[in-house]
Amino acid sequence: TMITLYPDIEPYATHQIKVGQEHILMVEECGNPDGIPVIFLHGGPGSYCKPYHRCFFNPSIYRIVLFDQRGAGRSSPTGSLQDNTTWDLLADIETIRKQLDIKNWVIFGGSWGATLGLLYALQYPAQVLGLILRGTFLARERDIHWFYAGSGVNRFFPKQWQAFTRFLPKEEHWDNPLAIYYEYLTSKDTAVAHTAALAWAAWGGCVVSYGMFTSPTEPLEKLLNEARIECHYVFNHFFMEENQLLRNIDKVADIPAILVHGQRDLVCPLESSYLLEQNWPAAQLKIVPTSGHLAGDPDMLSTLVEATDEMAKWLNL
């Protein structure tokens, strides 16, 4: 039976929380103030929370916390790369927990948000009641190469890959274009930066939509901010050691987790969640045969809402 999102809701509280030297996080709380605390971690990096993200959770059962990560969405300064690393974001999550006086909570994240959520659980296992992770990205070298090098998903979309790499220097063979994209996206030459942002967004849109994506429609500055942050993280290998998540998975061995993954996911192939399940005794994997990477696919939405309801029952609340 297809399960739909819970009805639209508005936050009952919003907070601007200062972190580090210059960053201010936009944080919102929805649902039941006395319910099971859950934090929603958006993907990207560089993306942001959207109104429908509040609706994965039963608002009578959950106290839902959402925030836009450093430099993203409504957090400020927009697009800033200063003091913007994975470890800064993990510290931010812990700051939010303490400021909202939450003892422990459920972690809900998709794609990069799943990476971040799992890292947080590895670092602060005592604060985690359970995890719901969609389309998990393991951030290994092979996962980065799959998306941004010349021997991975580009084989499905050779024409779009050619468009993605067409303006890179011809004198060198850019099998891995990340270095030059990082240079372009952080350039003071606005025209160069905007051209790179459009191409970056088009390639990502192509893969997530199975090649049906035509061209970005968002304002150029917004595209540039998102692309700049995402490339900053990818270029720096997400500020992680190689295979860090799987190597340390024993630290969360007893924390219940529901792993949700689309069989047709070309951004983060299903292998990632399968490997996690194989090495995580308390995790169960739900494969969505008809879905790809996007959370908004109807079957994926249904499975994620089912997972939040199931997690609430596990916690006996």
Disulfide bonds with the S-S distance in Angstrom:
none
